[in-house]
Amino acid sequence: MSRLSVPNLETDAGPSGQVYAQIKKAIGSVPNTFAAIAAHGPAALKAVLAADTVLASGGLTKSDKEIIKLVISEAAGCDYCVAAHSHLAKLVGLAPEIVKQIRDGRPTGDAQRDALVAFVDKLARTSGTVSHKDFVAIKAAGYSDAQLVDISLAFATTVFTNVFNRINDTEIDFPAVA
């Protein structure tokens, strides 16, 4: 059970309730992590959602964004985000076996995807320190300077939700990871 309390999503008329209504309208339901963040920091959730809006108009594909979020979540050991981004990765078209390979850090057979996984894993495991060789490899895989900015933004928002979910011990409301 999550550690932080969450008001009734249907009856909350305060700032959190307004955020819940926007999320429900956009995606049909309010994930537990969004409910808990909004309950105690609606502005923080609005910032995360604004960053996601920026990413949606950026240069990364939907699968790239989910790969980034999944790799970071796996490295951080955030069970909630691993479940969420495994599910979302499948919804954007990544096959279940590819999602498993990404989580396990195994090659997927796609050079560009594998370069992205390796780069993001290196960022996650070294607090963002990359060598010239790492930089050359991600550029050689076809990622632009603008996409590196998007990778950094996706990284930052995912670290926030990973840390929050670890603090909250957020109850997982996504399908179990196989």
C-alpha positions in Angstrom: 0.0 0.0 0.0 1.3 3.5 -0.9 2.6 5.5 2.0 1.1 8.9 1.1 -2.6 9.5 1.3 -4.6 10.3 -1.8 -8.1 12.0 -1.6 -11.0 10.6 -3.4 -10.3 11.2 -7.1 -14.0 11.7 -7.9 -14.8 14.3 -5.1 -11.6 16.3 -4.8 -12.5 19.8 -5.9 -9.2 21.5 -5.0 -6.1 22.0 -7.2 -5.4 18.2 -7.1 -9.0 17.5 -8.3 -8.5 19.8 -11.3 -5.4 18.0 -12.3 -7.1 14.6 -11.8 -9.9 15.8 -14.1 -7.4 16.8 -16.8 -5.6 13.5 -16.6 -8.9 11.5 -16.8 -10.0 13.5 -19.8 -6.6 12.9 -21.6 -6.0 9.2 -20.8 -9.2 7.8 -19.2 -7.9 7.1 -15.7 -5.4 8.5 -13.2 -2.4 6.3 -12.5 -1.6 5.9 -8.8 1.7 7.8 -9.2 0.0 10.8 -10.7 -2.7 10.7 -8.1 -0.2 10.7 -5.2 2.0 13.4 -6.8 -1.0 15.7 -7.5 -2.4 15.1 -4.0 0.7 16.6 -2.4 2.3 18.7 -5.2 -0.1 19.5 -8.0 2.4 22.0 -9.4 5.0 19.2 -9.5 2.7 16.9 -11.5 1.9 19.8 -13.8 5.6 20.3 -14.4 6.1 16.6 -15.3 3.1 16.7 -17.6 4.4 19.9 -19.2 7.8 18.2 -19.8 5.9 15.2 -21.4 4.2 17.7 -23.7 7.5 19.1 -24.7 8.8 15.6 -25.4 5.8 14.8 -27.5 6.7 17.6 -29.8 10.4 16.8 -29.9 12.4 14.6 -32.1 12.3 11.3 -30.3 9.8 8.6 -31.4 7.3 7.3 -28.9 9.2 4.0 -28.6 12.5 6.0 -28.0 10.8 7.8 -25.1 9.5 4.6 -23.6 12.9 2.9 -24.0 14.6 5.8 -22.2 12.1 5.7 -19.4 12.2 1.9 -19.1 16.0 1.7 -19.0 16.3 4.4 -16.3 13.5 2.8 -14.3 15.2 -0.6 -14.5 18.6 0.9 -13.4 16.9 2.7 -10.5 15.0 -0.4 -9.4 11.6 1.4 -9.5 9.1 -1.5 -9.8 6.2 0.9 -10.4 7.9 2.7 -13.3 9.3 -0.6 -14.8 5.7 -1.9 -14.9 4.3 1.3 -16.3 6.9 1.7 -19.0 6.9 -2.0 -19.9 3.2 -1.6 -20.5 3.5 1.7 -22.3 6.4 0.4 -24.5 4.1 -2.4 -25.7 1.3 0.1 -26.4 3.6 2.1 -28.7 4.5 -1.0 -30.6 7.5 -2.6 -29.0 7.1 -6.4 -29.0 7.0 -8.0 -25.5 10.2 -9.9 -26.2 12.0 -6.6 -27.2 10.7 -5.0 -23.9 12.1 -8.0 -22.0 15.5 -7.7 -23.8 15.7 -4.0 -23.0 14.9 -4.6 -19.3 17.5 -7.4 -19.2 20.2 -5.2 -20.9 20.4 -7.7 -23.8 20.8 -6.7 -27.5 17.6 -6.4 -29.4 19.0 -6.8 -32.9 18.3 -3.1 -33.8 21.5 -1.1 -33.8 20.0 2.3 -33.2 17.7 1.0 -30.4 20.6 -0.9 -28.8 22.8 2.3 -29.0 20.0 4.2 -27.2 19.7 1.6 -24.5 23.5 1.5 -24.0 23.7 5.3 -23.8 20.8 5.7 -21.4 22.0 2.8 -19.2 25.5 4.5 -19.1 23.8 7.8 -18.1 21.8 6.1 -15.4 24.7 4.1 -13.9 27.3 6.9 -14.0 25.1 9.8 -12.8 25.2 11.2 -16.3 28.9 10.9 -16.9 29.7 9.9 -20.5 33.0 9.6 -22.3 33.8 10.9 -25.7 33.4 7.4 -27.0 29.9 7.2 -25.6 29.0 10.5 -27.2 30.4 9.5 -30.6 28.5 6.2 -30.4 25.1 7.8 -29.8 25.7 10.4 -32.5 26.9 7.6 -34.9 23.6 5.8 -34.2 21.8 8.8 -35.7 20.7 10.8 -32.7 20.8 14.6 -33.2 21.9 17.3 -30.8 18.2 18.2 -30.3 17.4 14.6 -29.6 20.2 14.5 -26.9 18.3 17.4 -25.2 15.1 15.4 -25.4 16.9 12.3 -24.0 18.1 14.5 -21.1 14.6 15.9 -20.4 13.1 12.4 -20.5 15.9 11.2 -18.1 15.2 14.1 -15.7 11.4 13.5 -15.5 11.9 9.8 -15.1 14.3 10.2 -12.3 11.8 12.3 -10.5 9.0 9.8 -10.8 11.4 6.9 -9.9 12.5 8.7 -6.7 8.9 9.7 -5.8 7.6 6.1 -6.3 10.4 4.7 -4.2 9.6 7.2 -1.4 5.9 6.6 -1.7 6.1 2.8 -2.4 3.4 3.5 -4.9 1.0 0.7 -5.4 1.4 -0.7 -8.9 -1.7 -0.3 -11.1 -0.2 -1.5 -14.4 0.0 -5.1 -15.6 2.6 -7.3 -13.9 6.0 -7.5 -15.5 6.7 -10.9 -17.0 
